């Protein structure tokens, strides 16, 4: 994606800050996945976005939700301890 002009301290702070925005419970397969995180991080580090094809499957899934199983779209809820139980 390129190089960054940020210092090591600035990159560390950026990673700490962005990790708070992308907590596991905010994950959504089609609208907030690891590719969204990567694109956001690249944008903040370099000012450039990831290539459009990176998240194409998720974009198509939002356009045609009938082809995606419902249980893939919403993550399971965490209990009061933040632990996910998958049955």
Short mmCIF file of the C-alpha atoms (twelve columns), coordinates in Angstrom:
data_MODEL
# 
_entry.id   MODEL 
# 
loop_
_atom_site.group_PDB 
_atom_site.id 
_atom_site.type_symbol 
_atom_site.label_atom_id 
_atom_site.label_alt_id 
_atom_site.label_comp_id 
_atom_site.label_asym_id 
_atom_site.label_seq_id 
_atom_site.Cartn_x 
_atom_site.Cartn_y 
_atom_site.Cartn_z 
_atom_site.pdbx_PDB_model_num 
ATOM 1  C CA . UNK A 1  0.000   0.000   0.000  1 
ATOM 2  C CA . UNK A 2  2.925   2.312   0.445  1 
ATOM 3  C CA . UNK A 3  4.936   3.963   3.174  1 
ATOM 4  C CA . UNK A 4  3.905   6.064   6.120  1 
ATOM 5  C CA . UNK A 5  5.438   9.260   7.417  1 
ATOM 6  C CA . UNK A 6  4.258   8.462   10.937 1 
ATOM 7  C CA . UNK A 7  6.796   7.790   13.667 1 
ATOM 8  C CA . UNK A 8  6.868   4.484   15.534 1 
ATOM 9  C CA . UNK A 9  5.152   6.183   18.483 1 
ATOM 10 C CA . UNK A 10 2.422   7.581   16.215 1 
ATOM 11 C CA . UNK A 11 1.855   4.154   14.652 1 
ATOM 12 C CA . UNK A 12 1.618   2.556   18.106 1 
ATOM 13 C CA . UNK A 13 -0.923  5.168   19.198 1 
ATOM 14 C CA . UNK A 14 -2.876  4.715   15.965 1 
ATOM 15 C CA . UNK A 15 -3.031  0.939   16.480 1 
ATOM 16 C CA . UNK A 16 -4.182  1.407   20.068 1 
ATOM 17 C CA . UNK A 17 -6.860  3.900   19.015 1 
ATOM 18 C CA . UNK A 18 -8.135  1.952   16.011 1 
ATOM 19 C CA . UNK A 19 -8.288  -1.289  17.996 1 
ATOM 20 C CA . UNK A 20 -10.862 0.357   20.281 1 
ATOM 21 C CA . UNK A 21 -13.006 1.134   17.229 1 
ATOM 22 C CA . UNK A 22 -12.865 -2.434  15.922 1 
ATOM 23 C CA . UNK A 23 -13.768 -4.524  18.943 1 
ATOM 24 C CA . UNK A 24 -14.797 -8.133  18.294 1 
ATOM 25 C CA . UNK A 25 -18.413 -7.447  19.182 1 
ATOM 26 C CA . UNK A 26 -18.638 -4.813  16.417 1 
ATOM 27 C CA . UNK A 27 -17.718 -7.377  13.728 1 
ATOM 28 C CA . UNK A 28 -20.247 -7.811  10.943 1 
ATOM 29 C CA . UNK A 29 -19.432 -10.150 8.077  1 
ATOM 30 C CA . UNK A 30 -20.665 -7.856  5.316  1 
ATOM 31 C CA . UNK A 31 -20.351 -4.322  6.672  1 
ATOM 32 C CA . UNK A 32 -17.535 -4.319  9.247  1 
ATOM 33 C CA . UNK A 33 -15.059 -7.120  8.693  1 
ATOM 34 C CA . UNK A 34 -11.274 -7.507  8.707  1 
ATOM 35 C CA . UNK A 35 -11.057 -5.943  5.250  1 
ATOM 36 C CA . UNK A 36 -12.849 -2.829  6.509  1 
ATOM 37 C CA . UNK A 37 -10.321 -2.655  9.358  1 
ATOM 38 C CA . UNK A 38 -7.394  -3.098  6.952  1 
ATOM 39 C CA . UNK A 39 -8.684  -0.411  4.617  1 
ATOM 40 C CA . UNK A 40 -9.215  2.017   7.487  1 
ATOM 41 C CA . UNK A 41 -5.720  1.314   8.818  1 
ATOM 42 C CA . UNK A 42 -4.128  1.779   5.367  1 
ATOM 43 C CA . UNK A 43 -5.991  5.055   4.908  1 
ATOM 44 C CA . UNK A 44 -4.763  6.355   8.261  1 
ATOM 45 C CA . UNK A 45 -1.188  5.187   7.675  1 
ATOM 46 C CA . UNK A 46 -0.705  6.183   4.046  1 
ATOM 47 C CA . UNK A 47 -3.684  8.266   2.967  1 
ATOM 48 C CA . UNK A 48 -4.487  5.593   0.365  1 
ATOM 49 C CA . UNK A 49 -7.380  3.167   0.344  1 
ATOM 50 C CA . UNK A 50 -7.184  -0.526  -0.460 1 
ATOM 51 C CA . UNK A 51 -8.086  -1.645  -3.999 1 
ATOM 52 C CA . UNK A 52 -11.839 -1.839  -4.589 1 
ATOM 53 C CA . UNK A 53 -11.794 -5.575  -5.259 1 
ATOM 54 C CA . UNK A 54 -10.603 -6.353  -1.718 1 
ATOM 55 C CA . UNK A 55 -14.090 -6.229  -0.214 1 
ATOM 56 C CA . UNK A 56 -16.109 -6.952  -3.347 1 
ATOM 57 C CA . UNK A 57 -17.691 -10.152 -2.000 1 
ATOM 58 C CA . UNK A 58 -19.010 -8.331  1.073  1 
ATOM 59 C CA . UNK A 59 -20.375 -5.525  -1.100 1 
ATOM 60 C CA . UNK A 60 -22.182 -8.058  -3.286 1 
ATOM 61 C CA . UNK A 61 -23.539 -9.743  -0.174 1 
ATOM 62 C CA . UNK A 62 -25.121 -6.482  0.975  1 
ATOM 63 C CA . UNK A 63 -26.675 -6.038  -2.468 1 
ATOM 64 C CA . UNK A 64 -28.047 -9.604  -2.560 1 
ATOM 65 C CA . UNK A 65 -28.685 -10.618 1.066  1 
ATOM 66 C CA . UNK A 66 -30.915 -13.500 -0.018 1 
ATOM 67 C CA . UNK A 67 -27.818 -15.538 -0.982 1 
ATOM 68 C CA . UNK A 68 -26.129 -15.175 2.426  1 
ATOM 69 C CA . UNK A 69 -27.280 -17.402 5.315  1 
ATOM 70 C CA . UNK A 70 -28.821 -15.233 8.049  1 
ATOM 71 C CA . UNK A 71 -26.559 -16.656 10.740 1 
ATOM 72 C CA . UNK A 72 -23.513 -15.371 8.826  1 
ATOM 73 C CA . UNK A 73 -24.723 -11.777 8.851  1 
ATOM 74 C CA . UNK A 74 -25.120 -11.033 12.561 1 
ATOM 75 C CA . UNK A 75 -22.524 -12.227 15.067 1 
ATOM 76 C CA . UNK A 76 -23.703 -14.118 18.151 1 
ATOM 77 C CA . UNK A 77 -24.305 -12.031 21.267 1 
ATOM 78 C CA . UNK A 78 -21.736 -12.049 24.034 1 
ATOM 79 C CA . UNK A 79 -22.902 -12.817 27.548 1 
ATOM 80 C CA . UNK A 80 -22.275 -10.441 30.452 1 
ATOM 81 C CA . UNK A 81 -18.655 -11.654 30.712 1 
ATOM 82 C CA . UNK A 82 -17.993 -10.906 27.045 1 
ATOM 83 C CA . UNK A 83 -17.726 -14.622 26.214 1 
ATOM 84 C CA . UNK A 84 -19.340 -15.869 23.030 1 
ATOM 85 C CA . UNK A 85 -21.103 -19.208 23.138 1 
ATOM 86 C CA . UNK A 86 -21.790 -20.890 19.835 1 
ATOM 87 C CA . UNK A 87 -24.227 -23.771 19.861 1 
# 
